[in-house]
Amino acid sequence: MISGLPLVRAAREDDLPALTEIYAHHVLHGLASFELDPPDTAEMARRYAHVISLGLPYLVAELGGRICGYAYAAPYRARPAYRFTVENSVYIHPDCVGNGIGSALLPALIAACEQAGCRQMIAVIGDSENRPSIRLHEKFGFERVGLLPAVGWKFDRWVDSVLMQRALGGGAGDQPEEHH
């Protein structure tokens, strides 16, 4: 267990091997991702480049010089009317769970998305029993807006998706600026 306050910063390409390792753990052992086979570093680099090319944030948290988690926002859906809505992802290294990494990453991600002109953030949380992720999102203003029962099949069982949503900036109360 590592203690202290994490440093949250923009991800860099040289962080990708650590991010790939963290994500692989979640793919192989958890229900936060519905992928079954972990992507390699080249695929993670492609995904990272796509998020950055859209002007959206991709952040890492460091403790003691070690990457202990990451978070990013990607378009919620591809249709143009969704262009001001993002879906967030937060992944924590298994050795760093419970050290406030998610609580450092998520508000930084929210702020960066607001700066990018986003107006809504959606969390699609794998497994309705994933209380730590649900609590993290509730802590930062997300509300549960839906449940998709048994939409994924992983580890020989059906898995739910919990949908949570949070307004960003003026939310639905103002007209967004067309800049991304």
FENJOMO-V257526 format. One record per residue. N is the residue number from 1. SS is DSSP state (@ for helix, = for strand, . for the rest). PHI is phi in radians with two decimals (none if undefined). OMEGA is omega in whole degrees, -180 to 180 (NA if undefined). Layout:
n->N ss->SS phi->PHI omega->OMEGA
n->N ss->SS phi->PHI omega->OMEGA
//
This chain:
n->1 ss->. phi->none omega->179
n->2 ss->. phi->-1.86 omega->-180
n->3 ss->. phi->-2.08 omega->-179
n->4 ss->. phi->2.01 omega->178
n->5 ss->. phi->-1.52 omega->179
n->6 ss->. phi->-1.31 omega->171
n->7 ss->= phi->-1.58 omega->177
n->8 ss->= phi->-1.81 omega->-178
n->9 ss->= phi->-2.58 omega->175
n->10 ss->= phi->-1.14 omega->177
n->11 ss->. phi->-1.19 omega->176
n->12 ss->. phi->-2.16 omega->180
n->13 ss->@ phi->-1.02 omega->-179
n->14 ss->@ phi->-1.27 omega->174
n->15 ss->@ phi->-1.46 omega->-170
n->16 ss->@ phi->-1.03 omega->176
n->17 ss->@ phi->-1.05 omega->179
n->18 ss->@ phi->-1.18 omega->179
n->19 ss->@ phi->-1.14 omega->178
n->20 ss->@ phi->-1.07 omega->179
n->21 ss->@ phi->-1.14 omega->179
n->22 ss->@ phi->-1.08 omega->-178
n->23 ss->@ phi->-1.14 omega->179
n->24 ss->@ phi->-1.01 omega->178
n->25 ss->@ phi->-1.03 omega->-178
n->26 ss->@ phi->-1.19 omega->178
n->27 ss->@ phi->-1.14 omega->-174
n->28 ss->@ phi->-1.39 omega->-172
n->29 ss->@ phi->-2.19 omega->-174
n->30 ss->. phi->-2.29 omega->-179
n->31 ss->. phi->-1.97 omega->178
n->32 ss->. phi->-1.17 omega->177
n->33 ss->. phi->-1.97 omega->176
n->34 ss->. phi->-1.63 omega->173
n->35 ss->. phi->-1.26 omega->180
n->36 ss->. phi->-1.85 omega->179
n->37 ss->. phi->-2.09 omega->-179
n->38 ss->. phi->-1.15 omega->176
n->39 ss->. phi->-1.24 omega->177
n->40 ss->. phi->-1.44 omega->-177
n->41 ss->@ phi->-1.08 omega->179
n->42 ss->@ phi->-1.10 omega->178
n->43 ss->@ phi->-1.20 omega->177
n->44 ss->@ phi->-1.10 omega->178
n->45 ss->@ phi->-1.13 omega->178
n->46 ss->@ phi->-1.10 omega->-180
n->47 ss->@ phi->-1.13 omega->178
n->48 ss->@ phi->-1.01 omega->-178
n->49 ss->@ phi->-1.07 omega->179
n->50 ss->@ phi->-1.11 omega->180
n->51 ss->@ phi->-1.06 omega->-179
n->52 ss->@ phi->-1.11 omega->-178
n->53 ss->@ phi->-1.11 omega->179
n->54 ss->. phi->-1.53 omega->-179
n->55 ss->. phi->1.34 omega->180
n->56 ss->. phi->-1.75 omega->-175
n->57 ss->. phi->-1.38 omega->173
n->58 ss->= phi->-2.40 omega->-170
n->59 ss->= phi->-2.05 omega->171
n->60 ss->= phi->-2.19 omega->173
n->61 ss->= phi->-2.04 omega->179
n->62 ss->= phi->-2.01 omega->171
n->63 ss->= phi->-2.32 omega->179
n->64 ss->. phi->1.01 omega->179
n->65 ss->. phi->1.36 omega->-178
n->66 ss->= phi->-1.99 omega->176
n->67 ss->= phi->-1.23 omega->-177
n->68 ss->= phi->-2.07 omega->176
n->69 ss->= phi->3.09 omega->177
n->70 ss->= phi->-2.65 omega->180
n->71 ss->= phi->-2.61 omega->176
n->72 ss->= phi->-2.65 omega->175
n->73 ss->= phi->-2.14 omega->178
n->74 ss->= phi->-2.28 omega->178
n->75 ss->= phi->-0.97 omega->180
n->76 ss->. phi->-1.15 omega->178
n->77 ss->. phi->-2.53 omega->-174
n->78 ss->. phi->-1.41 omega->-177
n->79 ss->. phi->-1.09 omega->-173
n->80 ss->@ phi->-1.04 omega->-179
n->81 ss->@ phi->-1.16 omega->178
n->82 ss->@ phi->-1.51 omega->-169
n->83 ss->. phi->-1.05 omega->179
n->84 ss->. phi->-1.81 omega->-179
n->85 ss->= phi->-2.03 omega->180
n->86 ss->= phi->-2.10 omega->173
n->87 ss->= phi->-1.92 omega->-179
n->88 ss->= phi->-1.69 omega->174
n->89 ss->= phi->-2.40 omega->179
n->90 ss->= phi->-2.36 omega->179
n->91 ss->= phi->-2.28 omega->-177
n->92 ss->= phi->-2.02 omega->176
n->93 ss->. phi->-1.05 omega->-176
n->94 ss->@ phi->-1.01 omega->179
n->95 ss->@ phi->-1.31 omega->-174
n->96 ss->@ phi->-1.96 omega->180
n->97 ss->. phi->-1.07 omega->178
n->98 ss->. phi->1.53 omega->-180
n->99 ss->. phi->-1.82 omega->178
n->100 ss->. phi->1.40 omega->-179
n->101 ss->@ phi->-1.16 omega->178
n->102 ss->@ phi->-1.06 omega->180
n->103 ss->@ phi->-1.25 omega->173
n->104 ss->@ phi->-1.56 omega->-176
n->105 ss->@ phi->-1.28 omega->-171
n->106 ss->@ phi->-1.08 omega->179
n->107 ss->@ phi->-1.14 omega->176
n->108 ss->@ phi->-1.17 omega->178
n->109 ss->@ phi->-1.15 omega->178
n->110 ss->@ phi->-1.02 omega->-179
n->111 ss->@ phi->-1.08 omega->-180
n->112 ss->@ phi->-1.16 omega->178
n->113 ss->@ phi->-1.21 omega->176
n->114 ss->@ phi->-1.09 omega->178
n->115 ss->@ phi->-1.09 omega->180
n->116 ss->. phi->-1.40 omega->177
n->117 ss->. phi->1.56 omega->179
n->118 ss->. phi->-1.28 omega->-177
n->119 ss->. phi->-2.09 omega->177
n->120 ss->= phi->-2.50 omega->175
n->121 ss->= phi->-2.18 omega->180
n->122 ss->= phi->-1.96 omega->171
n->123 ss->= phi->-1.95 omega->175
n->124 ss->= phi->-1.91 omega->-172
n->125 ss->= phi->-1.72 omega->178
n->126 ss->= phi->-1.25 omega->174
n->127 ss->. phi->1.47 omega->-180
n->128 ss->. phi->-1.15 omega->176
n->129 ss->. phi->-1.57 omega->-178
n->130 ss->. phi->-1.40 omega->-177
n->131 ss->@ phi->-1.03 omega->-180
n->132 ss->@ phi->-1.01 omega->180
n->133 ss->@ phi->-1.22 omega->178
n->134 ss->@ phi->-1.08 omega->179
n->135 ss->@ phi->-1.10 omega->179
n->136 ss->@ phi->-1.02 omega->-179
n->137 ss->@ phi->-1.18 omega->176
n->138 ss->@ phi->-1.06 omega->-179
n->139 ss->@ phi->-1.01 omega->-177
n->140 ss->. phi->-1.91 omega->167
n->141 ss->. phi->1.58 omega->177
n->142 ss->. phi->-1.41 omega->176
n->143 ss->= phi->-2.07 omega->177
n->144 ss->= phi->-1.23 omega->-178
n->145 ss->= phi->-2.05 omega->179
n->146 ss->= phi->-3.13 omega->176
n->147 ss->= phi->-2.40 omega->174
n->148 ss->= phi->-1.87 omega->-176
n->149 ss->= phi->-1.23 omega->170
n->150 ss->= phi->0.87 omega->-180
n->151 ss->= phi->-1.64 omega->179
n->152 ss->= phi->-2.20 omega->176
n->153 ss->= phi->-2.09 omega->-178
n->154 ss->= phi->-2.59 omega->-179
n->155 ss->. phi->0.97 omega->176
n->156 ss->. phi->1.05 omega->175
n->157 ss->= phi->-2.68 omega->176
n->158 ss->= phi->-1.36 omega->-177
n->159 ss->= phi->-2.22 omega->177
n->160 ss->= phi->-1.46 omega->166
n->161 ss->= phi->-2.13 omega->175
n->162 ss->= phi->-1.70 omega->178
n->163 ss->= phi->-1.79 omega->177
n->164 ss->= phi->-2.23 omega->-175
n->165 ss->= phi->-2.45 omega->177
n->166 ss->= phi->-2.49 omega->174
n->167 ss->= phi->-1.25 omega->176
n->168 ss->. phi->-2.09 omega->-180
n->169 ss->. phi->0.95 omega->179
n->170 ss->. phi->-1.39 omega->180
n->171 ss->@ phi->0.94 omega->-179
n->172 ss->@ phi->-1.43 omega->-176
n->173 ss->@ phi->-1.47 omega->179
n->174 ss->. phi->-2.52 omega->179
n->175 ss->. phi->-1.50 omega->-178
n->176 ss->. phi->-1.27 omega->175
n->177 ss->. phi->-1.52 omega->-179
n->178 ss->. phi->-1.45 omega->178
n->179 ss->. phi->-2.35 omega->174
n->180 ss->. phi->-2.58 omega->NA
//
